[in-house]
Amino acid sequence: MKSDEPLYWRSLEELASTAEFRAFVEDEFPNRAPDWNNPDSRRGFLRVMGASILLVGAAACTKQPKEVIVPYVRQPEELIPGKPLFYATAMSVAGVATGVLAESHLGRPTKIEGNPEHSASLGATDSAMQASVLTLYDPDRSQTVTHNGSISSWGSFITALAGARDVAGLKNGLGFRILTGTVTSPTLATQIQDFLTEFPAAKWHQYDPCGRHSARAGAMAAFGKPLNTIYRFDRADVIVSLDSDFLSATVPGNLRYARDYSSRRRAAAENPNVAPSRLYIAENAPSVTGSMADHHFRMTAGGVAGFTADLARGGTGAASPEARAVLKDLEAHRGSSIVIAGEHQPPQVHAFVHAINQALGNTGKTVIYTDAVEASPVDEISSIADLVKDMRDGAVETLLILGGNPVYDAPADLNFLDALKRVKLRAHLGLYSSETADWCHWHVPEAHYLESWSDARAYDGTASIVQPLIMPLYGGKTPHEVMNILANHADQSAHDTVRGYWQAYHKSDDFDDFWHISLHDGVIAGTALPEILPLTAKAIDQAAIASLGATAPAGLEIVFRPDPSVGDGTMSNNAWLQEMPKPPNKMTWDNAVWISSKSAERYGVTTGDVVEIEFQGRKVDGAVWIMPGHADESLTVHFGYGRTRAGKVADGIGFDAYALRGTGALWQGTGVNIKRKSGGYKFANTQHTQTMEERDPFRAATYAEFHKDPEFARPEEKRVAKDLSLFPQWEYKQHKWGMSIDLNSCTGCNACTIACQSENNIPVVGKEEVAKGRHMNWLRVDRYFKGPLDDPEMYFQPVPCMHCENALCELVCPVAATVHSAEGLNEMVYNRCVGTRYCSNNCPYKVRRFNFFLYADWDTQSLFGVRNPDVSVRSRGVMEKCSYCVQRINSAKIDAEERDQPVKDGDIVTACQQACPAQAIVFGDLNDPNSRVANLKRQQRDYGLLEELNTRPRTTYLARLRNPNPDLEKG
Amino acid sequence: MAQIFHRSSNSLAKISIVAVLLLLCGTVWAAYKINAGSFITDVDVAPAQPVPFSHKHHVGDDGIDCRYCHTSVETSSFAGLPPTETCMSCHSQIWANAELLEPVRASFRTGKSIEWTRIHDLPDFVYFNHSIHVNKGIGCSTCHGRVDQMPLTYKVNTLYMQWCIECHRDPAQFVRPRDQVFSMTYQYPENQPELGARLVKEYKIQSLTDCVTCHR
């Protein structure tokens, strides 16, 4: 390595330090020149300026418009205008629920928070949950019942569906099929089962494109039952993840897992008597879990099976030195280790892992088994394959699709659409008039979960009632109401159906109390599934090991994964998620074919090349992205793109990876060919902009190094004398707000970014503007690579406004639009801002965002609903940035003052802090010596970003600590 | 060479300099006056309302407390406007057939709200909070004037930032004992400077002039 190469680097171009890259970095808002298209620019400019000055003068003379004030006719008792209400409900992804508290302003849901009482949330949320409130107001949602493409009515649909049921009823329901996603809702499952009891020849199929197919099949293989596995990362000393991204949204319970994992790591950093856990991960593409790992074994997704077999050989039998070292560590921590198989690894790997955990004595300690969370666990791939076969054979007369979008996301080799066309009556319930809705006779708009009565189970079986906050905006219906048609009581509401189910569950006089407590708490007490003990996993013999070890065929591999932002595609049309930079490559508005630099060289492709991917005879064109840390001989593609009927946001962006996927290779397969077609595809990444150069912004050390040199995070040359100023220090008499961000806990999941977007009415700008470096997120998560190009360590660092005590932005504002408050907040006064952008130019952290255009949507009525009424909606030409959620500070201060009490530590929780599953962000008063944030800042790991500039940042970081295995440390 | 300009040009020049200066000052003065006048500020202007509701009658004559209708003034940023139901709690019995009250009855019948014209309308980037002001001893009439003497409601203050800041810089001028907050007839005593200073201390009132106190 050359000595002048930066220790941390952020992209391949930076590492290469090309001339283009230097030019790009030096221009803070790149590519801005072409915006001015006028050829005779100076004269035109003066003309336009002259006219604008006149217009501004004229506009200033307008009077404030008359506004009306509209009181209730009958005001609900619990409602105080100006104060939000919070309701407990639950959001499900692929059937599995996480409890939320939804904030409602005058009956309008505006923000999602986690439910602290709910075991899967403990108060945290992920980015999809935060963004779900935008989906509620999405103007592209389907808004009316349609029949053969024409507007129809719910009444006509009832008649049509009841008619189909009666016809099928003559033959015991023969030819009547229902297709749902994975169902955990006890009420819906009971409704469907009741229907099947009445019409025994009818059939129920379940299919979720990114469901837990492998985990279910693996448990079947190991235990003969589709058991559910729960992990206790807080009790684990050694964790071996076999391609499991358990800290990201692909794994049910991930928010809880992130909390448990980080709490253990944090405790070890704060107390030398607590041993830190050690995380090993084997994976093909960098993930957020991989970024947290102490050891990252880069291998193809197919190679993970071989690694698993190696582990299963045990002791000295393992072939690779990595496996031997991992095994030694596991053996030393019997009963306090976890081996976890990836959701997308084949069932055999899962079966092996169950046996390994049992052999290590982890079962019942760190690995808990319960009955399945699903109401009726089935092999969903054969379930949909059966359906397609029957449709093709003409055995299906009526198909009722409750949610889901199989035309888009069913395995491509099934040709779902061809088979679907043979069904006589096709009805679809869905949030959007999707690809599937297009081919159905009937389409019924589905109610969003914030509009629905329902119920669902969490990763550990805890049931929650889903309650609506608002009447369906577009007359949406729940699956319960559709099933009620089939049960011949179409007039029964979803509320009565769900309540009816739980009334039968809780047969007691105090049912009303039970119901209200369950609704209030957001969890139904005592519904978590009990642990199953004792339990014996099927032992693995040498033959099985040999066969699993031999299952990695050579050749280029393709790996299918849900997208880190939009998941399986159900939330594709959500602009917040589209513009959320995907953690490993900070890409927005696109998916790409990820490939390692070595493989890229071998196959003659580079970033921005459009390649034709051919897999099992199916072809799709996608653009290549060279991903540092990606395994060689492997391609990773993500679902959720290439939509044609998603809506205005998602249509036509990216490529459709489902079109390549077959039932035989659900998650990975070899034998893929790529052929370069053209080059020059432009991605919109937030990665290159706002680079911090070689200033060591992210600091990390091992636990051992930390104990030897506790001051490593704040070396001598970075320290600045406290009084290094010509002016006397300002005395903060009352409060002194500050924030601490623990890089040892942060996984880079982006929940904070979207929480901030939701709380602070931050607009989206679109792909073109992102490419110009104009994304608006107040809180960005920087990603750094460290080490060799093909296998670097990956680190994440959230960067909000630092609220510097010596704020450089304030010095250069000609109109005092950014000034300091008496409590140390760096205030941004939108109405003073004239848009010189000097402040942004002078900000060393590049956290200021400028409204180059009117980014906020001032026209679409339905989107007004999602806005937080406590925060201004900014207009064009105004600078904005993180305010430390000053609306929350003010509201907490007012509450405390009215109670005549001081603001307590914990009264003020910023939106990012509230969302963080790892509790990495802590906000509070630095003048209170006992506050959590003050305690954290006294830690030796505490350091400020660029504090050597004497900016005195109020947001500081706690350095990352790693716990590598000494046996594996590279010399 | 003959003079190009006549002698009178000198005086003309002097006069025009003065005239231009006067004109400039006059324009500025006029602009200021217009801006501070009720044409722009709407001070003292009672707009038309769907029902000619009289605070004078309800507060002054009937003695109804502010909080009977503005229920959330002590707990929320928004003082609250009474729902139609509150009007009807009396007006289903008295003046039950009055022509004037037909919009109220219609609202109650149809479930459609009465749309009142907003009188105290702050710009959208200002976040005012009623409860903290009321709880810290700022009386209703300090800002809203003697509504008990207003047959039709109008505003008595501009609600300009200059006006807000005047009190925020020195709250002692306007604070009153908490038990007098809802009194319409309260008069600031002679010794307001001393009383104000004492109350500021007692109620722990801060002089908050940070931008983010009101703008965010």
HADDOCK unambig.tbl for C-alpha pairs under 7 A between the chains (distance, minus, plus):
assign (segid A and resid 63 and name CA) (segid B and resid 40 and name CA) 6.17 0.50 0.50
assign (segid A and resid 67 and name CA) (segid B and resid 117 and name CA) 6.13 0.50 0.50
assign (segid A and resid 67 and name CA) (segid B and resid 118 and name CA) 5.52 0.50 0.50
assign (segid A and resid 68 and name CA) (segid B and resid 115 and name CA) 5.88 0.50 0.50
assign (segid A and resid 68 and name CA) (segid B and resid 116 and name CA) 5.38 0.50 0.50
assign (segid A and resid 68 and name CA) (segid B and resid 117 and name CA) 4.45 0.50 0.50
assign (segid A and resid 68 and name CA) (segid B and resid 118 and name CA) 5.08 0.50 0.50
assign (segid A and resid 69 and name CA) (segid B and resid 115 and name CA) 5.82 0.50 0.50
assign (segid A and resid 69 and name CA) (segid B and resid 116 and name CA) 5.21 0.50 0.50
assign (segid A and resid 69 and name CA) (segid B and resid 117 and name CA) 6.15 0.50 0.50
assign (segid A and resid 69 and name CA) (segid B and resid 118 and name CA) 5.67 0.50 0.50
assign (segid A and resid 70 and name CA) (segid B and resid 113 and name CA) 6.08 0.50 0.50
assign (segid A and resid 70 and name CA) (segid B and resid 114 and name CA) 6.22 0.50 0.50
assign (segid A and resid 70 and name CA) (segid B and resid 115 and name CA) 4.99 0.50 0.50
assign (segid A and resid 70 and name CA) (segid B and resid 116 and name CA) 6.42 0.50 0.50
assign (segid A and resid 71 and name CA) (segid B and resid 81 and name CA) 5.74 0.50 0.50
assign (segid A and resid 71 and name CA) (segid B and resid 82 and name CA) 6.45 0.50 0.50
assign (segid A and resid 71 and name CA) (segid B and resid 83 and name CA) 5.31 0.50 0.50
assign (segid A and resid 71 and name CA) (segid B and resid 113 and name CA) 6.16 0.50 0.50
assign (segid A and resid 71 and name CA) (segid B and resid 114 and name CA) 6.92 0.50 0.50
assign (segid A and resid 72 and name CA) (segid B and resid 83 and name CA) 4.61 0.50 0.50
assign (segid A and resid 72 and name CA) (segid B and resid 84 and name CA) 6.68 0.50 0.50
assign (segid A and resid 72 and name CA) (segid B and resid 113 and name CA) 5.94 0.50 0.50
assign (segid A and resid 73 and name CA) (segid B and resid 83 and name CA) 4.78 0.50 0.50
assign (segid A and resid 73 and name CA) (segid B and resid 84 and name CA) 4.51 0.50 0.50
assign (segid A and resid 73 and name CA) (segid B and resid 85 and name CA) 5.90 0.50 0.50
assign (segid A and resid 73 and name CA) (segid B and resid 107 and name CA) 6.87 0.50 0.50
assign (segid A and resid 73 and name CA) (segid B and resid 108 and name CA) 6.34 0.50 0.50
assign (segid A and resid 73 and name CA) (segid B and resid 111 and name CA) 5.94 0.50 0.50
assign (segid A and resid 73 and name CA) (segid B and resid 112 and name CA) 6.74 0.50 0.50
assign (segid A and resid 73 and name CA) (segid B and resid 113 and name CA) 5.49 0.50 0.50
assign (segid A and resid 74 and name CA) (segid B and resid 83 and name CA) 5.69 0.50 0.50
assign (segid A and resid 74 and name CA) (segid B and resid 84 and name CA) 6.51 0.50 0.50
assign (segid A and resid 74 and name CA) (segid B and resid 85 and name CA) 5.53 0.50 0.50
assign (segid A and resid 75 and name CA) (segid B and resid 83 and name CA) 6.00 0.50 0.50
assign (segid A and resid 80 and name CA) (segid B and resid 72 and name CA) 6.42 0.50 0.50
assign (segid A and resid 81 and name CA) (segid B and resid 78 and name CA) 6.20 0.50 0.50
assign (segid A and resid 81 and name CA) (segid B and resid 80 and name CA) 6.47 0.50 0.50
assign (segid A and resid 82 and name CA) (segid B and resid 76 and name CA) 5.71 0.50 0.50
assign (segid A and resid 82 and name CA) (segid B and resid 77 and name CA) 5.58 0.50 0.50
assign (segid A and resid 82 and name CA) (segid B and resid 78 and name CA) 5.31 0.50 0.50
assign (segid A and resid 83 and name CA) (segid B and resid 76 and name CA) 6.26 0.50 0.50
assign (segid A and resid 821 and name CA) (segid B and resid 210 and name CA) 5.33 0.50 0.50
assign (segid A and resid 822 and name CA) (segid B and resid 210 and name CA) 6.80 0.50 0.50
assign (segid A and resid 827 and name CA) (segid B and resid 211 and name CA) 6.99 0.50 0.50
assign (segid A and resid 827 and name CA) (segid B and resid 212 and name CA) 6.49 0.50 0.50
assign (segid A and resid 829 and name CA) (segid B and resid 211 and name CA) 6.91 0.50 0.50
assign (segid A and resid 871 and name CA) (segid B and resid 216 and name CA) 5.79 0.50 0.50
assign (segid A and resid 872 and name CA) (segid B and resid 125 and name CA) 5.65 0.50 0.50
assign (segid A and resid 872 and name CA) (segid B and resid 216 and name CA) 6.16 0.50 0.50
assign (segid A and resid 886 and name CA) (segid B and resid 216 and name CA) 6.90 0.50 0.50
assign (segid A and resid 887 and name CA) (segid B and resid 216 and name CA) 6.75 0.50 0.50
assign (segid A and resid 894 and name CA) (segid B and resid 132 and name CA) 6.22 0.50 0.50
assign (segid A and resid 898 and name CA) (segid B and resid 132 and name CA) 6.57 0.50 0.50
assign (segid A and resid 898 and name CA) (segid B and resid 135 and name CA) 6.41 0.50 0.50
